Amino acid sequence: MIKRLEVGPRMSQAVVHGSTVYLAGQVAEDTSLDVTGQTREVLAAIDALLAAAGTDKTRILAATVYLADIQTFAQMNSAWDAWVPAGHTPARATVEALLATPEYKVEIVVIAALV
């Protein structure tokens, strides 16, 4: 069975299949924020989507972080490190990428197990 959350015309924000939750890339709503602020917003959105799917950040299996500028890696990590629970760090990759609009500084995709 496949369950889709926040279904839109182009994509769903989350898809549950079996015991796995796949989140679409999450970006900040307030694009005036710096990369730390945008990362905090994105992580809050991830928390909300995971909760809606029936899981939480301790069950994240993998994360891919896209940064518009790799020079902001430390700033993104300051928000990430404060958010990710000790002992529950997922597999993660971080890459520099052109994002959908120049205002986006970070986009994060996660895959998580259900609780």
N, C-alpha and C positions, 0 to 999 in steps of 0.2 A: 504494500500500500504506500502511496505517496501523498503527503500532506503539504500543501503550500500555504505560506503565511504572507500576508500583505501583498497579495497578488496585484500586479499592475499590468498595463498593456505590453510592456517590454520585458519585465522580469518580476520574479517574486523575491521578496527580501530574505526569505528563508525557505528551505525545502527539507522536509523530514522524509527519509527513506530508511526503513528498517530501524536500526538503533543509531543512525547517524543524522546529524543536522548540518546542512550546508548553508552558509550565509553568503548573500551577495556582498560585493564590495561596499563597505560603509564609508561615507564621507561626512564631513561636518556640515551642519546647516548654517552656522555662522562663519562664513568665509572671511570675515574681517579679523578673526583670531589668528595668532601666530601658530606655528606647528604644534607647540605644546598644548595650547588651548584646543586646536582642532583635534588632536589625538585624544584628549580627554572627552570631547563630545562623541567621537567615534566609538570609544570604549564604552561609554554610557549607552549608546545605541546598540552595541553588541550585547551588553548585559540585558537590555530590554528584550531583544529578539531571542536570546537564549532562554530567558525566563518564559516567554510566550511559547517556545517550543517544548518546554518542560525540562530544561537543563540549566547549567550555569558555567561560569568561566573556569571552574576547577576541572571541567570535563573537556576542555578544548584540546583537540588532538594536534592540530596544525594551524599556523597563522602565516599569512603572507602580507607583508607591509610594503606598500608602494609609497615612495617619497618623491615629491616633485624635485627636491634638491637633496642629494645625499649628504650635503654639508649640514643638514638639520638632524642627522642621525642621533646625536646626543640629546637634543631637545625632545625628540619623539620618545627616546628611551627613558627620559626622566618621567614622562607620564606613564609609559608602559610598565616600568619597574615598580611604580607606586600602585599599579592596578593589579598586576598578575600575582596570584597567591604563591608564596614560597612553597616549593615542593610540587607545584602544579604547572611549571613552565612547559608550554607546548613546543613541539618542533616548530621552528620559525625561520623564514627567509625575509630579508629586507633588500629591496632593489630600488634604484632610481628609475622613474618612469614619467612620461608625459601623461598627465591625468586629464579627465574629461574637460575640465575648464582650468584656466590658469589660476583661479582663486583657490582651488583645492590644493592643499599642501601635503595631505596624507590620505590614503585609502587603505583599509584593512579588510582582508577576507579571512574568515575562519571556518574550520570544520570541527564539529564537536560530537561527542558521544551523548546519548540521552542518559539521564540519571537512572 
